[in-house]
Amino acid sequence: MFRTWVHPITPDNPKHRDKLSGMDTLVSTTQALGLTSTLILSGINFGASLLTLPILYTRDPSISTPIFHELYTRGAVSLVPLGIFSAACSALTAYLVPSQRQLWATAAVATASQTPWTLLVMKGTNDRLNGIAGDKVEQQKVDKEEVVGLLKSWTWMNVGRGLLALGGGMAGLWAVMEHNI
């Protein structure tokens, strides 16, 4: 029988210094990527809600809904993977840094919760706006006020989604600041 002894990695052991250096690099990388990607994600959400969508309120549904559909499609293709990547980086950091586990886990959960938020809170509005965008007849007969109401609702639901990512970013930032103080 072979018995394996596991010794903790300690900074005072010269054989362990390279392992610690590699671990520091991995932790720093996952912290930086998790933190910056979630803050970028929140900024994109806020930008779409506060800068782009209000421009569509004054446009005819035949113009505003196809533009919304394009914004929605581009967001689904790029922001969903960014959110998953960000949450994964934060979750890995939580695993690697036990002393900061709660903050990084909070960052991961807050960022990852954007997807359920979208499915549970925003789906009906998304489906209606995209349905109008894909039907030329519906674009002509739909009441403009209904479309403006849907766009305004989406705007504030998307701000809520951005706040989830911002909350994740703030939890990660808090963890980094707490470690460096």
Residue frames relative to the residue before (quaternion, step in Angstrom):
aa qw qx qy qz dx dy dz
M 1.0000 0.0000 0.0000 0.0000 0.00 0.00 0.00
F 0.2423 -0.7545 0.5945 0.1365 3.47 -1.05 0.85
R 0.1701 -0.7681 0.6098 0.0961 3.49 -0.99 0.80
T 0.1828 -0.7813 0.5903 0.0875 3.53 -0.83 1.01
W 0.1977 -0.7651 0.6046 0.0999 3.51 -0.90 0.96
V 0.1868 -0.7663 0.6070 0.0970 3.52 -0.83 0.99
H 0.1283 -0.7886 0.5999 0.0425 3.50 -0.68 1.13
P 0.4883 -0.6543 0.4745 0.3292 3.60 -0.92 0.74
I 0.4700 -0.6382 0.5262 0.3082 3.52 -1.16 0.63
T 0.0246 -0.8129 0.5804 -0.0414 3.54 -0.69 1.13
P 0.5290 -0.6679 0.4195 0.3132 3.59 -0.95 0.80
D 0.6535 0.5256 -0.3349 0.4296 3.62 1.10 -0.48
N 0.6078 0.5194 -0.3632 0.4784 3.61 1.23 -0.16
P 0.4427 -0.7261 0.4547 0.2645 3.64 -0.54 1.12
K 0.6285 0.5470 -0.3402 0.4360 3.61 1.08 -0.63
H 0.6969 0.4892 -0.2616 0.4545 3.57 1.17 -0.53
R 0.4899 0.7034 -0.4270 0.2880 3.60 1.16 -0.37
D 0.6582 0.5058 -0.3188 0.4576 3.61 0.94 -0.82
K 0.6406 0.5168 -0.3243 0.4663 3.57 1.01 -0.78
L 0.6596 0.4977 -0.3095 0.4706 3.58 0.96 -0.80
S 0.6318 0.5316 -0.3348 0.4540 3.56 1.00 -0.78
G 0.6583 0.5012 -0.3012 0.4740 3.58 0.98 -0.84
M 0.6415 0.5154 -0.3152 0.4728 3.57 1.04 -0.78
D 0.6298 0.5286 -0.3337 0.4610 3.59 0.98 -0.81
T 0.6508 0.5144 -0.3123 0.4629 3.57 0.98 -0.84
L 0.6548 0.5082 -0.3109 0.4650 3.57 0.93 -0.87
V 0.6639 0.4962 -0.3043 0.4696 3.58 0.89 -0.92
S 0.6593 0.5065 -0.3144 0.4583 3.60 0.87 -0.91
T 0.6585 0.5117 -0.3074 0.4583 3.57 0.98 -0.83
T 0.6900 0.4634 -0.2970 0.4700 3.60 0.83 -0.92
Q 0.6149 0.5299 -0.3518 0.4661 3.60 1.06 -0.66
A 0.6862 0.4917 -0.2911 0.4501 3.58 0.81 -1.01
L 0.6953 0.4716 -0.2827 0.4628 3.58 0.86 -0.91
G 0.6580 0.5078 -0.3138 0.4591 3.58 0.96 -0.83
L 0.6876 0.4926 -0.2768 0.4560 3.54 0.91 -0.95
T 0.7186 0.4411 -0.2778 0.4603 3.60 0.71 -0.99
S 0.6688 0.5078 -0.3322 0.4295 3.61 0.89 -0.79
T 0.6668 0.4801 -0.3254 0.4679 3.61 0.96 -0.68
L 0.6438 0.4971 -0.3345 0.4760 3.60 1.05 -0.62
I 0.6053 0.5227 -0.3485 0.4888 3.60 1.08 -0.65
L 0.6346 0.5453 -0.3129 0.4495 3.56 0.97 -0.91
S 0.6791 0.4703 -0.3007 0.4767 3.59 0.86 -0.90
G 0.6395 0.5346 -0.3271 0.4452 3.59 0.98 -0.76
I 0.6406 0.5097 -0.3238 0.4743 3.57 0.99 -0.78
N 0.6439 0.5157 -0.3231 0.4637 3.59 0.96 -0.84
F 0.6769 0.4788 -0.2996 0.4720 3.58 0.85 -0.92
G 0.6389 0.5366 -0.3259 0.4446 3.59 0.98 -0.80
A 0.6521 0.5071 -0.3138 0.4681 3.56 0.95 -0.87
S 0.7080 0.4789 -0.2617 0.4482 3.56 0.91 -0.94
L 0.8027 0.3455 -0.1544 0.4608 3.55 0.78 -0.99
L 0.7511 0.3655 -0.2128 0.5070 3.59 1.18 -0.43
T 0.7667 0.3925 -0.2053 0.4648 3.59 0.85 -0.92
L 0.7100 0.4928 -0.2921 0.4095 3.59 0.63 -1.08
P 0.6391 0.5332 -0.3672 0.4153 3.68 0.83 -0.73
I 0.5759 0.5773 -0.3807 0.4361 3.61 1.13 -0.52
L 0.6783 0.5163 -0.2894 0.4354 3.59 1.06 -0.72
Y 0.5143 0.6730 -0.4118 0.3362 3.61 1.18 -0.42
T 0.7398 0.4164 -0.2255 0.4780 3.60 1.02 -0.72
R 0.5968 0.5823 -0.3595 0.4189 3.58 1.24 -0.06
D 0.5977 -0.5486 0.4558 0.3661 3.51 -1.31 0.45
P 0.6065 -0.5855 0.3861 0.3745 3.63 -1.04 0.65
S 0.6101 0.5517 -0.3553 0.4441 3.60 1.14 -0.56
I 0.6902 0.4085 -0.2655 0.5351 3.59 1.26 -0.32
S 0.7189 0.4829 -0.2717 0.4198 3.58 0.77 -1.03
T 0.6972 0.4865 -0.3112 0.4247 3.62 0.84 -0.82
P 0.6481 0.4792 -0.3556 0.4732 3.67 0.93 -0.60
I 0.6204 0.5161 -0.3475 0.4775 3.60 1.08 -0.64
F 0.6225 0.5212 -0.3380 0.4760 3.59 1.00 -0.80
H 0.6488 0.5294 -0.3211 0.4424 3.59 0.89 -0.92
E 0.6466 0.5089 -0.3128 0.4744 3.59 0.99 -0.82
L 0.6416 0.5090 -0.3130 0.4809 3.60 0.97 -0.87
Y 0.6512 0.5225 -0.3014 0.4605 3.57 0.94 -0.93
T 0.6843 0.4924 -0.2851 0.4560 3.59 0.84 -0.98
R 0.6619 0.4945 -0.3078 0.4718 3.57 0.91 -0.87
G 0.6406 0.5232 -0.3183 0.4632 3.57 1.04 -0.77
A 0.6558 0.5160 -0.3144 0.4525 3.58 0.93 -0.87
V 0.6902 0.4903 -0.2757 0.4552 3.56 0.98 -0.86
S 0.7952 0.3229 -0.1666 0.4854 3.60 0.93 -0.78
L 0.7339 0.4578 -0.2574 0.4307 3.60 0.86 -0.86
V 0.5939 0.5519 -0.3785 0.4467 3.60 1.07 -0.56
P 0.6831 0.4490 -0.3130 0.4835 3.65 0.80 -0.82
L 0.6230 0.5330 -0.3478 0.4547 3.61 1.03 -0.70
G 0.6483 0.5129 -0.3125 0.4679 3.59 1.00 -0.79
I 0.6465 0.5040 -0.3154 0.4781 3.58 0.99 -0.82
F 0.6455 0.5201 -0.3099 0.4656 3.58 0.95 -0.89
S 0.6663 0.5096 -0.2970 0.4562 3.57 0.89 -0.95
A 0.6695 0.4922 -0.2949 0.4716 3.56 0.90 -0.95
A 0.6444 0.5198 -0.3236 0.4580 3.60 1.00 -0.79
C 0.6454 0.5097 -0.3221 0.4690 3.60 0.97 -0.81
S 0.6692 0.4889 -0.2983 0.4736 3.58 0.93 -0.85
A 0.6471 0.5108 -0.3188 0.4677 3.59 0.99 -0.79
L 0.6444 0.5060 -0.3230 0.4736 3.60 0.98 -0.79
T 0.6315 0.5144 -0.3320 0.4758 3.58 1.01 -0.76
A 0.6260 0.5328 -0.3365 0.4593 3.60 0.98 -0.80
Y 0.6591 0.5020 -0.2997 0.4730 3.57 1.02 -0.80
L 0.7281 0.4654 -0.2436 0.4403 3.58 0.90 -0.95
V 0.7740 0.2795 -0.1408 0.5504 3.59 1.11 -0.62
P 0.2252 -0.8283 0.4965 0.1295 3.59 0.18 1.24
S 0.6419 0.5416 -0.3362 0.4261 3.61 1.02 -0.69
Q 0.7475 0.3243 -0.1925 0.5469 3.60 1.22 -0.42
R 0.2786 0.8237 -0.4668 0.1608 3.57 1.30 0.17
Q 0.6758 0.5105 -0.3168 0.4270 3.59 0.83 -0.92
L 0.6815 0.4833 -0.2988 0.4611 3.60 0.89 -0.88
W 0.6976 0.4563 -0.2880 0.4714 3.60 0.86 -0.88
A 0.6137 0.5192 -0.3545 0.4777 3.60 1.09 -0.59
T 0.6122 0.5328 -0.3369 0.4774 3.57 1.07 -0.73
A 0.6367 0.5236 -0.3187 0.4679 3.58 0.98 -0.87
A 0.6705 0.5033 -0.3000 0.4551 3.59 0.90 -0.92
V 0.6866 0.4815 -0.2866 0.4632 3.58 0.86 -0.97
A 0.6492 0.5175 -0.3290 0.4500 3.61 0.91 -0.86
T 0.6838 0.4759 -0.2892 0.4715 3.57 0.91 -0.89
A 0.6799 0.4895 -0.2920 0.4614 3.59 0.89 -0.90
S 0.6178 0.5780 -0.3502 0.4020 3.61 1.10 -0.57
Q 0.4508 0.6764 -0.4617 0.3552 3.59 1.23 -0.01
T 0.6519 0.5270 -0.3265 0.4368 3.59 0.99 -0.78
P 0.6804 0.4422 -0.3216 0.4879 3.65 0.78 -0.78
W 0.5844 0.5677 -0.3677 0.4484 3.61 1.07 -0.68
T 0.6612 0.5092 -0.2995 0.4624 3.55 0.91 -0.95
L 0.7127 0.4639 -0.2623 0.4562 3.58 0.86 -0.96
L 0.7485 0.4197 -0.2234 0.4622 3.58 0.93 -0.84
V 0.7792 0.3512 -0.1706 0.4904 3.58 0.95 -0.88
M 0.8012 0.3636 -0.1547 0.4493 3.57 0.85 -0.98
K 0.4768 0.7354 -0.4128 0.2476 3.59 1.18 -0.47
G 0.6668 0.5124 -0.3173 0.4383 3.59 0.83 -0.90
T 0.6669 0.4859 -0.2913 0.4841 3.57 0.95 -0.89
N 0.6355 0.5266 -0.3231 0.4631 3.59 0.95 -0.88
D 0.6796 0.5024 -0.2932 0.4468 3.57 0.84 -1.00
R 0.6666 0.4999 -0.3124 0.4562 3.60 0.90 -0.87
L 0.6814 0.4791 -0.2970 0.4670 3.61 0.84 -0.95
N 0.6785 0.4719 -0.2988 0.4772 3.61 0.93 -0.82
G 0.6031 0.5501 -0.3504 0.4593 3.59 1.13 -0.61
I 0.6498 0.4912 -0.3100 0.4903 3.58 0.97 -0.83
A 0.6476 0.5416 -0.3186 0.4310 3.58 0.94 -0.91
G 0.7396 0.4367 -0.2285 0.4583 3.59 1.01 -0.75
D 0.7209 0.3887 -0.2256 0.5276 3.60 1.27 -0.01
K 0.3522 -0.7728 0.4946 0.1846 3.59 -0.33 1.28
V 0.6349 0.5200 -0.3360 0.4622 3.59 1.01 -0.73
E 0.6589 0.5054 -0.3010 0.4689 3.58 0.95 -0.91
Q 0.6110 0.5541 -0.3495 0.4444 3.61 1.04 -0.70
Q 0.6941 0.4760 -0.2742 0.4653 3.58 1.03 -0.74
K 0.7617 0.3974 -0.2184 0.4628 3.58 0.98 -0.78
V 0.5547 0.6208 -0.4033 0.3798 3.63 1.16 -0.42
D 0.4956 -0.6398 0.5032 0.3030 3.53 -1.12 0.72
K 0.5037 -0.6687 0.4570 0.3004 3.58 -0.81 1.00
E 0.6320 0.5469 -0.3340 0.4358 3.59 1.02 -0.75
E 0.6066 0.5352 -0.3597 0.4649 3.59 1.08 -0.63
V 0.6643 0.5001 -0.3002 0.4674 3.58 0.92 -0.93
V 0.6469 0.5010 -0.3264 0.4733 3.60 0.92 -0.85
G 0.6417 0.5196 -0.3218 0.4633 3.60 0.97 -0.80
L 0.6512 0.5033 -0.3092 0.4765 3.59 0.99 -0.82
L 0.6590 0.5046 -0.3086 0.4646 3.58 0.95 -0.87
K 0.6579 0.4952 -0.3125 0.4736 3.59 0.99 -0.80
S 0.6270 0.5188 -0.3365 0.4739 3.60 1.01 -0.74
W 0.6527 0.5138 -0.3111 0.4617 3.56 0.93 -0.93
T 0.6029 0.5769 -0.3541 0.4222 3.56 1.00 -0.83
W 0.7467 0.4088 -0.2345 0.4693 3.58 0.76 -0.99
M 0.5945 0.5275 -0.3703 0.4808 3.58 1.13 -0.50
N 0.6604 0.5002 -0.2982 0.4741 3.57 1.06 -0.77
V 0.5778 0.5377 -0.3776 0.4842 3.61 1.13 -0.54
G 0.6270 0.5290 -0.3289 0.4678 3.59 1.01 -0.80
R 0.6456 0.5086 -0.3108 0.4775 3.56 1.01 -0.81
G 0.6452 0.5126 -0.3119 0.4730 3.57 1.03 -0.76
L 0.6292 0.5335 -0.3351 0.4551 3.58 1.08 -0.69
L 0.5913 0.5513 -0.3694 0.4582 3.59 1.11 -0.59
A 0.6755 0.4715 -0.2894 0.4875 3.58 0.90 -0.92
L 0.6364 0.5183 -0.3300 0.4663 3.59 0.97 -0.79
G 0.6273 0.5277 -0.3317 0.4669 3.59 1.00 -0.77
G 0.6386 0.5124 -0.3165 0.4791 3.57 1.02 -0.78
G 0.6605 0.5062 -0.2993 0.4669 3.55 0.98 -0.85
M 0.6623 0.5004 -0.3103 0.4633 3.57 0.98 -0.79
A 0.6204 0.5231 -0.3454 0.4713 3.61 1.05 -0.69
G 0.6626 0.4924 -0.2993 0.4785 3.59 0.98 -0.83
L 0.6456 0.5117 -0.3165 0.4703 3.56 0.99 -0.82
W 0.6211 0.5367 -0.3313 0.4652 3.57 1.00 -0.80
A 0.6540 0.5132 -0.3124 0.4597 3.59 0.94 -0.89
V 0.6659 0.4916 -0.3048 0.4712 3.59 0.93 -0.87
M 0.6731 0.4919 -0.2993 0.4642 3.58 0.90 -0.89
E 0.6410 0.5318 -0.3207 0.4510 3.58 0.97 -0.85
H 0.6613 0.5074 -0.2964 0.4662 3.57 1.05 -0.80
N 0.7365 0.4375 -0.2303 0.4617 3.59 1.02 -0.77
I 0.5671 0.6009 -0.3939 0.4027 3.60 1.22 -0.14
